[in-house]
Amino acid sequence: MRIDKFLKVSRILKRRTLSKQACEKGKVVVNGKEVKPGHKIKVDDIVELHFTGGTVKFKILQLKETVKKDEAQSLYEILE
């Protein structure tokens, strides 16, 4: 699954357009490397998302094409 789609499906970011822009601006890091929106992710990857107010670091637990709102947090685990 692409990182931009995962960020949207998991509801970490509200829209895929926002996740694409975050990747293009270098605010998304997977396993220590800045990635583009089309970067393929897998289970157990560590993702860092840099915001103006700080950083969110999480581990990918599952990959699903669609999930309900209350199941979205089961896709990842916050590390910091």
CYANA upper distance limits for C-alpha pairs under 8 A (distance plus 0.5 A):
  1 MET  CA      5 LYS  CA      7.50
  1 MET  CA      6 PHE  CA      7.26
  1 MET  CA     40 LYS  CA      5.87
  1 MET  CA     41 ILE  CA      6.25
  1 MET  CA     42 LYS  CA      7.75
  1 MET  CA     63 LEU  CA      7.68
  2 ARG  CA      6 PHE  CA      6.82
  2 ARG  CA     37 PRO  CA      7.24
  2 ARG  CA     38 GLY  CA      5.66
  2 ARG  CA     39 HIS  CA      5.89
  2 ARG  CA     40 LYS  CA      5.13
  2 ARG  CA     41 ILE  CA      6.63
  3 ILE  CA      7 LEU  CA      6.71
  3 ILE  CA     37 PRO  CA      6.42
  3 ILE  CA     38 GLY  CA      6.97
  3 ILE  CA     39 HIS  CA      6.23
  3 ILE  CA     40 LYS  CA      6.71
  3 ILE  CA     41 ILE  CA      6.53
  4 ASP  CA      8 LYS  CA      7.07
  4 ASP  CA     16 ARG  CA      6.52
  4 ASP  CA     19 SER  CA      5.52
  4 ASP  CA     20 LYS  CA      5.93
  4 ASP  CA     23 CYS  CA      7.97
  4 ASP  CA     37 PRO  CA      5.57
  4 ASP  CA     38 GLY  CA      7.41
  5 LYS  CA      9 VAL  CA      6.57
  5 LYS  CA     16 ARG  CA      6.63
  5 LYS  CA     19 SER  CA      8.17
  6 PHE  CA     10 SER  CA      6.34
  6 PHE  CA     63 LEU  CA      8.05
  7 LEU  CA     11 ARG  CA      6.58
  7 LEU  CA     12 ILE  CA      5.78
  7 LEU  CA     13 LEU  CA      6.10
  7 LEU  CA     16 ARG  CA      7.84
  7 LEU  CA     19 SER  CA      6.77
  8 LYS  CA     12 ILE  CA      6.83
  8 LYS  CA     13 LEU  CA      5.86
  8 LYS  CA     14 LYS  CA      6.34
  8 LYS  CA     15 ARG  CA      6.03
  8 LYS  CA     16 ARG  CA      5.76
  8 LYS  CA     19 SER  CA      7.38
  9 VAL  CA     64 LYS  CA      8.39
  9 VAL  CA     65 GLU  CA      7.58
  9 VAL  CA     66 THR  CA      6.63
  9 VAL  CA     67 VAL  CA      7.33
  9 VAL  CA     72 ALA  CA      7.67
 10 SER  CA     67 VAL  CA      8.15
 10 SER  CA     72 ALA  CA      5.30
 10 SER  CA     73 GLN  CA      7.07
 10 SER  CA     75 LEU  CA      6.87
 10 SER  CA     76 TYR  CA      8.25
 11 ARG  CA     69 LYS  CA      8.29
 11 ARG  CA     72 ALA  CA      6.97
 13 LEU  CA     18 LEU  CA      7.25
 13 LEU  CA     19 SER  CA      6.74
 14 LYS  CA     18 LEU  CA      7.67
 15 ARG  CA     19 SER  CA      7.11
 16 ARG  CA     20 LYS  CA      6.56
 17 THR  CA     21 GLN  CA      6.72
 18 LEU  CA     22 ALA  CA      6.63
 19 SER  CA     23 CYS  CA      6.79
 19 SER  CA     37 PRO  CA      7.94
 20 LYS  CA     24 GLU  CA      6.77
 20 LYS  CA     36 LYS  CA      8.33
 20 LYS  CA     37 PRO  CA      5.69
 21 GLN  CA     25 LYS  CA      6.66
 22 ALA  CA     26 GLY  CA      6.95
 22 ALA  CA     27 LYS  CA      5.74
 22 ALA  CA     28 VAL  CA      6.86
 23 CYS  CA     27 LYS  CA      6.19
 23 CYS  CA     28 VAL  CA      5.70
 23 CYS  CA     34 GLU  CA      8.24
 23 CYS  CA     35 VAL  CA      6.69
 23 CYS  CA     36 LYS  CA      5.67
 23 CYS  CA     37 PRO  CA      5.87
 24 GLU  CA     35 VAL  CA      8.50
 24 GLU  CA     36 LYS  CA      6.46
 24 GLU  CA     37 PRO  CA      7.38
 26 GLY  CA     34 GLU  CA      6.37
 26 GLY  CA     35 VAL  CA      7.57
 26 GLY  CA     36 LYS  CA      8.36
 27 LYS  CA     34 GLU  CA      7.88
 27 LYS  CA     48 GLU  CA      8.48
 27 LYS  CA     49 LEU  CA      6.27
 27 LYS  CA     50 HIS  CA      5.44
 27 LYS  CA     51 PHE  CA      7.75
 28 VAL  CA     34 GLU  CA      6.37
 28 VAL  CA     35 VAL  CA      6.71
 28 VAL  CA     47 VAL  CA      7.63
 28 VAL  CA     48 GLU  CA      6.35
 28 VAL  CA     49 LEU  CA      5.31
 28 VAL  CA     50 HIS  CA      6.99
 29 VAL  CA     33 LYS  CA      5.62
 29 VAL  CA     34 GLU  CA      4.83
 29 VAL  CA     35 VAL  CA      6.39
 29 VAL  CA     47 VAL  CA      6.14
 29 VAL  CA     48 GLU  CA      5.50
 29 VAL  CA     49 LEU  CA      6.99
 30 VAL  CA     34 GLU  CA      6.92
 30 VAL  CA     35 VAL  CA      7.09
 30 VAL  CA     45 ASP  CA      7.20
 30 VAL  CA     46 ILE  CA      6.21
 30 VAL  CA     47 VAL  CA      4.99
 30 VAL  CA     48 GLU  CA      6.92
 31 ASN  CA     45 ASP  CA      6.73
 31 ASN  CA     46 ILE  CA      5.69
 31 ASN  CA     47 VAL  CA      6.84
 35 VAL  CA     39 HIS  CA      6.59
 41 ILE  CA     45 ASP  CA      7.23
 42 LYS  CA     60 ILE  CA      7.81
 42 LYS  CA     63 LEU  CA      7.85
 43 VAL  CA     59 LYS  CA      8.46
 43 VAL  CA     60 ILE  CA      5.71
 43 VAL  CA     61 LEU  CA      5.95
 43 VAL  CA     62 GLN  CA      6.34
 43 VAL  CA     63 LEU  CA      7.35
 44 ASP  CA     59 LYS  CA      6.33
 44 ASP  CA     60 ILE  CA      5.65
 44 ASP  CA     61 LEU  CA      6.56
 45 ASP  CA     59 LYS  CA      6.30
 45 ASP  CA     60 ILE  CA      6.11
 46 ILE  CA     57 LYS  CA      7.63
 46 ILE  CA     58 PHE  CA      6.31
 46 ILE  CA     59 LYS  CA      5.09
 46 ILE  CA     60 ILE  CA      7.10
 47 VAL  CA     57 LYS  CA      6.21
 47 VAL  CA     58 PHE  CA      5.93
 47 VAL  CA     59 LYS  CA      6.74
 47 VAL  CA     60 ILE  CA      8.12
 48 GLU  CA     55 THR  CA      7.16
 48 GLU  CA     56 VAL  CA      6.14
 48 GLU  CA     57 LYS  CA      4.87
 48 GLU  CA     58 PHE  CA      7.05
 49 LEU  CA     55 THR  CA      6.12
 49 LEU  CA     56 VAL  CA      5.69
 49 LEU  CA     57 LYS  CA      6.92
 50 HIS  CA     54 GLY  CA      6.65
 50 HIS  CA     55 THR  CA      4.99
 50 HIS  CA     56 VAL  CA      7.07
 51 PHE  CA     55 THR  CA      6.23
 51 PHE  CA     56 VAL  CA      8.36
 56 VAL  CA     78 ILE  CA      7.96
 56 VAL  CA     79 LEU  CA      8.47
 56 VAL  CA     80 GLU  CA      7.06
 57 LYS  CA     78 ILE  CA      6.54
 57 LYS  CA     79 LEU  CA      5.98
 57 LYS  CA     80 GLU  CA      6.07
 58 PHE  CA     76 TYR  CA      6.85
 58 PHE  CA     77 GLU  CA      5.85
 58 PHE  CA     78 ILE  CA      4.77
 58 PHE  CA     79 LEU  CA      5.52
 58 PHE  CA     80 GLU  CA      7.78
 59 LYS  CA     76 TYR  CA      5.99
 59 LYS  CA     77 GLU  CA      5.71
 59 LYS  CA     78 ILE  CA      7.04
 59 LYS  CA     79 LEU  CA      7.38
 60 ILE  CA     75 LEU  CA      6.68
 60 ILE  CA     76 TYR  CA      5.00
 60 ILE  CA     77 GLU  CA      7.14
 61 LEU  CA     74 SER  CA      7.79
 61 LEU  CA     75 LEU  CA      5.69
 61 LEU  CA     76 TYR  CA      5.44
 61 LEU  CA     77 GLU  CA      7.36
 62 GLN  CA     74 SER  CA      7.93
 62 GLN  CA     75 LEU  CA      5.23
 62 GLN  CA     76 TYR  CA      7.37
 63 LEU  CA     75 LEU  CA      7.05
 64 LYS  CA     75 LEU  CA      8.33
 67 VAL  CA     71 GLU  CA      6.55
 67 VAL  CA     72 ALA  CA      6.45
 68 LYS  CA     72 ALA  CA      6.83
 71 GLU  CA     75 LEU  CA      8.16
 73 GLN  CA     77 GLU  CA      8.01
